[in-house]
Amino acid sequence: MENITILIVDDELRMRKLIKDFLLKENYNTLEAKDGEEALNVFNENKDKINLILLDVMMPKKDGWTVLREIRNESNVPVIMLTARGEEQDELFGFELGVDEYISKPFSPKILVARIEAILKRINGDKKSVRDYDGIVIDEKGRTVTVDGKPIELSLREYELLKYLLDNEKIALSRDKILNNVWNYDYYGDSRTIDSHIKKIRHKLGKKGKYIETIRGVGYKFEIK
């Protein structure tokens, strides 16, 4: 894909080279960092052109969680975490911090590229409509959300979840259905990750967060009352 730059952050040289080679075959531009401190330096120097970050969890100097937290203070650039742990609590923690996707090591480079393409397609898709839900305005082309004229910052996953609720206004959606449609692949973790995302979205929507209704024993529904 042309004019797309991906930052690869991993302390293993062989892993960075493997990923870089596959991305170059797909015509992506790449940047590299071997530890957390270098990752932040590279990001700050190139933040205007970095479209996605592949971020390892266990690294020297600063781990992936610390790097992600600092990046999220100023940017919603999509982040895919590369982890060897694969533990449920780690994934929940990552989603709380704003992780957009997880891939556990070892992984197929082809699957990694497919996940990258899926995320970039959702972000850069040809969307043109702007919709208003009682002051909650979603611009699908710009992938932005405002509440009563004030922009709110949402991670990619938060945005996709809110959009899915809005697209299905007044329909009760089960957690399984939300996972299948928003996470866009078979997710084998705890569905509590949805609850944590909903909590954050409600907080960001302020008073209008009440429009996201909890349906006991089912899931959630967006309805303006």
N, C-alpha and C positions, 0 to 999 in steps of 0.2 A: 504494500500500500504506500503510495507516494506521499511525501511531506508529513509523515508521521514519525515522531521521535519517541523512542522508548528508553527509559533509564533502567539499566540492569544493575541491581545491587545485591552482591553476594560475595562472601569472603573466599569462595573457592574459585580459583582461576579456571579450572576445567569446566565448571558449571557455567560461568560467565561466557566462556568461548562456545560451549554447546548451544546455549540460548542465542547468542549473537549470530552464530552461523545460520541458524534456522530463520531468524528474523531478517537477516540480510537477503536470504533466498526469497523472502516474501516482499522485498523492497522497502522494509522499514529502516529508518535511521536509528542508530543506537548510541547511547552514552553508557559509561560504566563507572562503578564505584566498588571498592573492595571492603569498605567498612562503613559504619553509620556516620561518622564525622565527614568522610569524603562524600557520602551520598548527599548530605545536607549542603555541602559546599557546591557540588555539581548542580544540585537542584536550584539553589539560589542564583547561580550564574546563568542558568538556562531555563528558568521557570516559564518564560513566555513561549518556549517552543517544545517543552516536554508535554506529550499527550497522554502518557501512561507510565506507571512505575511498577517494575517487578521487584519486590522487596523481600529479602530473606529475613527470617525472624532472628536466628541466632548468629550474631556477628560481634566482632571485637569493638572496643571503644564505645559505641552506642548500638544497642540492639534495635531490631526492627520496630518494636513497639514505641520506643523513644523517638525514632525517626518519623514514624507515622504521626505521632502526636504533634510534633513540631511542624510537620508539613500541613496538617489539618488546621493549624492555627491561622494559616493564610491561603490555603488552596484546597479545592475540591477535585484536583486531578485524580483520575481513577487509579487505584492501587490494588494490585494482585499480590497477596502474601504467599511466599514460598516457604513451606514449613515441613520439617521432618517429624514433627510431633503428632499432628493429626488428632489432638485431644479436644474433646467437645468444649471444655471450659476455655481453652485457648482461643477457639474460634469465636465463642460468644464474646470474649473480651475484645477480640479484634473487631468484630462488628460494632461493638460499642464505640470504638475509637474511629470507625469510619472506613473499615476495609470493604472493598467492593467485591472481592472474589478471593477464594482460597484454592491453592493447588498443593497437594502433599507430595513430598519427594519420596521415592523416585517417581517421575512423571514422564509421559510421552511428550516430546517436543511438539508433535502434531496437535495434541490435545491443547497444549499451552497456546499455540498459535490460534486455534479455534476459539478458545476462551477470549483471547485478546481481540479477535475480530468481532466476536459477539458484543463485547463491551463497546468497542469503538462504533459499531453499527448503531447501537442504541443511542449513543451520544450524537453521532453525526448523521443520523437518518434524516431523510427529507421530510421534515415536519413543518407545517405552515400555520396550523391553527392556534389561536389564542382563545382560551376559555375562562369564563368568570363564574366562580361558585360563591356567590354572596361575599365578594371581596377577596376570595382566594383565586388569584389569577395565575394560570399556568400557560406558559409560552413554550409549546412543544418544539418549535424550531430553535429557540435559544436555550432550551432546557433550563428555564428560570421559573421561579415561583415568587410571587409577591403577595403580601397580606395587607389589605387596605393601603396599597401603594408602596409599601415598604418591602424591599427584597429580603428574602430569608435564605440562608445558606444550608443546602442539603447535600449530603453525599450522594453518589450515584445510586446506591441501593435505596436510600431514603426517598430520592426523587422517583425512582421506578415504582416503589411501593405506594407512594401517595398517588401517582398517576394511575396505577391499577385500581385503587379504591375509587378515584374520581371517574374513571372509565366505566366502572360498574356501580354507579351511584344508586342507592336504595336497595342494592342486592347484598344479602348476607353471604360472606365469603369464608369458607373454611380455611383453617391454617394450611392444610395440605394443598388446597387449590392455590393459595397465595404463594406457597413455596414453589409449586410447579410452574407458575406463570411469571413470578417476579425473579426468582433465582435462576430460572430458565434451564435447569438440569436437575437430575435426581439428587436431592439433598438428603443426606443420611444423618444429619445432626439433630439437635434438639430444636423443636419448633418454638422454644422460648426466644430464639433469636428474633422472631417476628414481634413478640411482645416488647422486646427492648427497642426495636426500631419504631414501633408505634408510639411508645412512650416519648422518644426523642422528637418524633414528628409532631405529636400533640403539643409538646412544650414550645416548639418553634412556631406553631400556628397561633399560639396565645389563646385568646378567648374562643377562637374558632376551632380549636382542637376538640371541642365538645362534639363537633360534627362527626368525628370518628367514634362510632359507637361499638362497645364490646358486646358481642352476642354470646351469652353464656353457653358453654358447651359446643360452640361452633367456631367462632372466629371474630370477624369485624365487618362493619358496614359503614359507609359514608352516606350520611343523609342530613340535609339542611332542614331544621325544624324551627 
